[in-house]
Structures are given as C-alpha cells and as structure tokens.
Amino acid sequence: MGEEAELYAKMPPMPRLLMIKTTSLGDVIHNLPVITDIHAHLPDTQIDWVVEESFADIPRLHPGVNRVITVAIRRWRKHLLQADTWREIRGLRQALQQNRYDHIIDTQGLFKSAILGAQAQGIYHGQNAASAREPLAAMFYQRRHAVARGQHAVTRNRLLAAQALGYHLNSLAPDYGIQAGPAATALALPARYIAALHATSRDSKLWPEQHWIALGQALQQQGLAMVLPWGNASEQARAQRIASAVPNSMVLPRLSLNDLAAVLGQAQAAIGVDTGLVHLAAALDLPTVAIYTDTDPSLTGVLAHDSSKAINLGNKGEIPAVASVLAALNSVSQPQA
C-alpha cells in the first residue's frame, strides 16, 4: 500500500446526516438554511435529504446536499392497491437503510415524517412533544429537543439542528445557500420583468384579479412586464385573464421548479401571495413583496438573508392595496447604502 493510500485509509469517515423535511414547498425552502448552517460548523458532513418527489428540485439547488431521496406519500395514498406503489415503498426503505447515519434530523415534526426517519439507522433527533406540530411524532425520536414556539419557521428549523449537532448559530439572518441555474426550457422572456406569483393553495389567500391587473398596468408604465406562472388549469385561466388586460405581460408555460427558479433568478423582483414560490424568490435573494390576506406572516412570512430586500404585507382579513404593494416594491428594489 502506498503512502497516500495508507494516509487515506487512516482518515476517519466523513460524518453522514439524514435530513427529513418532505413538504410543503414553503416548508422545504425554509429548511435550506439548515444545510448552510451545518456545513459552516461541520464542513465535511455528507447530507442526504428525504423530500416529496414534487419538491425534489429544491434541495438539489443546494450544493451542500449530497443525495436527494424522494418519497411519494401524496401519490401512494391514492394508489395503495397497486403493486407499483408497494414496490416503490420497498425501494424507499432500501434507500433509507443503504447507509448508517451519524444523525437523523426530522425538522417536519409530523407523525408521517417521524415514521420515515425511523426506518433509517442512526441517532434520531426531533422536537419534543411540546414543540412538535404533531406531539405524537416525538415518540419516534431518540433525542428530543425543545424548540420554542412563536418563532419564525426558518429559525425553529435552524435551532433544532443546532441543538441536535451541538453548535451555536452565529447569526439569525438565514443563508439559503442556493442560486438559480439555467432553465432547461428555452423561454423568450421580457427584457425587464416582475414575477407575478398569483397562485396559492387556498382561494382565501388570493389577491383580487383586478388588483393584479391594476398592478400590471402600473408596472408597464415603469417599463416592467409581468410574467405569470401557473400549476393547474384554474391558475392558468387566471393568468390568462390577467394577461389579457395587461399589455406586454407573459403567461409562462407550465414549468418545473428548477425552471421556475431560473425565471425568478432573472427577474427584477417578485410579488406574490402566500405561496411557496414567493419563499423561493426570497431564498434566491430577489427583491420580494409577499401579500397576505388570510394568514399571519409573522411566523411563516418571507424571511430573507437581507431583511431590506423582502416585505410582508397584510394579515388575516386584510387585503393590501395596489398602492401599498407598489410602494413596498420600490422600497425593496432600492440599493442599500
């Protein structure tokens, strides 16, 4: 054995860590700073991440993620009687047991996420019963940590990982650690545009279409086009109605999350309702205005690395005015001294 080979053989193996954060899009994005934190304090750690298949593009954006293990719980529930479903579940179990992990961290705090992590081998960390979103999840963890409620979701994720691995956070400003890559789909985008993130999971979270139209018309006067993504037929129809009333706006084709990140990466700014994509915009360090009409943004609103580049407007039962959104856009778009 050569001298170099002997030296390599004596080196301790790199620590392995399994991260459990499966859904939803915003929650997955809120977990990205944990990866940055871990590598800042334990730089040699190899991190695998278990995530729902539809959100797998997000952890793949972070260079600190070694391997993405996908689950399809949402799809499996609809096809429990099919042989392919159980074949995929067995494959997941094999993937989880392929390596022995030094640590497993479930930042989701749900019964379903806790069960997933319990199938892997390693010291299993999670929130205690008083901290977890679903207290029953705590029964699966070997190490249970108290993470005070009433803090932003990003901060709670980071604090849990810091307790599990024994380091202190150097800063409360999150570093999402991602950059948008090139789009796989060729798009003829406007020269200067705002990403108008109009779609969300509940109708109660929507901003009125007439507000989007008025916003688009005001942006047009500033030489800014609106581009409108969508994910289903009703969202596409809304985007088309808005675009038909706002000249030079663009309805995007249906895109993957990776391609949407690329579109966001080239935008001047993003304006969006309570949706995962608005969190992605903030994570990409894009000037971002988030509009809330049915939720309180204090715990799950956009939280940027540079707080001057993101503003949350509205709250439960509030509908921010177009003028307020334009003023906020001007504020986040101004270069800081």
C-alpha positions, 0 to 999 in steps of 0.5 A: 500500500502506498503512502497516500493510500495508507494516509487515506485509509487512516482518515476517519469517515466523513460524518453522514446526516439524514435530513427529513423535511418532505413538504410543503414547498414553503416548508422545504425552502425554509429548511435550506438554511439548515444545510448552510448552517451545518456545513459552516460548523461541520464542513465535511458532513455528507447530507442526504435529504428525504423530500416529496418527489414534487419538491425534489428540485429544491434541495438539489439547488443546494450544493451542500446536499449530497443525495436527494431521496424522494418519497411519494406519500401524496401519490401512494395514498391514492394508489395503495392497491397497486403493486407499483406503489408497494414496490416503490415503498420497498425501494424507499426503505432500501434507500433509507437503510443503504447507509448508517447515519451519524444523525437523523434530523426530522425538522417536519415534526409530523407523525408521517415524517417521524415514521420515515426517519425511523426506518433509517439507522442512526441517532434520531433527533426531533422536537419534543412533544411540546414543540412538535406540530404533531406531539405524537411524532416525538415518540419516534425520536431518540433525542428530543429537543425543545424548540420554542414556539412563536418563532419564525419557521426558518429559525425553529428549523435552524435551532433544532439542528443546532441543538441536535449537532451541538453548535451555536448559530452565529447569526439569525439572518438565514443563508439559503445557500442556493442560486438559480441555474439555467432553465432547461426550457428555452423561454423568450422572456421580457427584457425587464420583468416582475414575477407575478406569483398569483397562485396559492393553495387556498382561494382565501389567500388570493389577491383580487384579479383586478388588483393584479391587473391594476398592478400590471398596468402600473408596472408597464408604465415603469417599463416592467412586464409581468410574467405569470406562472401557473400549476393547474388549469384554474391558475392558468385561466387566471393568468390568462385573464390577467394577461389579457388586460395587461399589455406586454405581460407573459403567461409562462408555460407550465414549468418545473421548479428548477425552471421556475427558479431560473425565471425568478433568478432573472427577474427584477423582483417578485410579488406574490401571495402566500405561496411557496414560490414567493419563499423561493424568490426570497431564498434566491435573494430577489427583491420580494413583496409577499401579500397576505390576506388570510394568514399571519406572516409573522411566523411563516412570512418571507424571511430573507438573508437581507431583511431590506430586500423582502416585505410582508404585507397584510394579515388575516382579513386584510387585503393590501392595496395596489398602492401599498404593494407598489410602494413596498416594491420600490422600497425593496428594489432600492440599493442599500447604502 
